[in-house]
Amino acid sequence: MNFTLKQLRLFVAVAEHGSLSRAADTLAITQSAATMSLQELERQLNHPLFDRVGRRLRLNAWGLWLLPRAQKMLAESDQIELGFQGKSPIAGRLRLGASRTIADCWIPELIELGARRYPQLDIGLAVDNTHSLLQQLYQGRLEMALIEAHAQEKWLRLDPWCRDELVIVCQPAHPLAREPEVGLAQLEACEWILRESGSGTRDTFEQALQGRLGPLKIRQEYPHLPTIKRLLQSRPWLSCVSRLSVAEELAAGTLVALPVPELSLSRFFYFAWHKDRGDHPARMALIELARELLE
């Protein structure tokens, strides 16, 4: 097979954009040249790589298999080029994902530290819940993500970052706020506002309650933590959030953490990436910076 790095770069661009025309624009080539290049790559591999759905191109099974391997080859190629240009290997663009809790608490400091330490590194950021970030990692749209929940996918590499604690919180006027200890039956009788399904916070909370409580009375679900915090301060509802994310409210007394000794709500934050994409100098440098933030 005589496929080229240019063909692989086009394949990755089409996979990321889902469109041949947008990929061509990104690579500054004509659409006809992009079409011919992709067709030649598929001919050389003797397999189609995409399903054509209207004007959209979606990776098929062969395309999904090829994507991390193509990205790994292109990353190695970029490092070779940077090395012979005498530039730092910690350069270029790194696409980072972060769960909303981590984005609120740590990401601004991490990006600022990265900009000072590695001025040639451009960190792109996607903020979403853990489930969506895992999908983006698998699809090759991210090099790394910082997530809130342990995942079991076989293609995934996880590296623990730091420990976190979830807390049950409410407004100071809530009847349970004055209790020295809160039991599970009392929680079941309350109304709740929670993070959306798919978030690491929601997953950890539901796993802790599994088989111990009946269905909760969930009034609302929101992906936006500031919305949850504002509503908690004005409504007699409960929520489960990271202690880090409500540290200011707890210190100011606008929210109260309930003592629930029957629940263990400890968890880890993780670095996550696709294990088939190999070593990435910028990713490893960012992991070291994230660990440095906690020292």
Beta strands, then each sheet from edge to edge (+ up, - down):
strand 1: 50-53
strand 2: 56-59
strand 3: 92-98
strand 4: 121-127
strand 5: 144-147
strand 6: 156-170
strand 7: 191-195
strand 8: 217-222
strand 9: 239-242
strand 10: 256-257
strand 11: 266-274
sheet 1: 1+ 2-
sheet 2: 4+ 3+ 5+ 11- 6+ 9-
sheet 3: 4+ 3+ 5+ 11- 6+ 10-
sheet 4: 7+ 8+
end
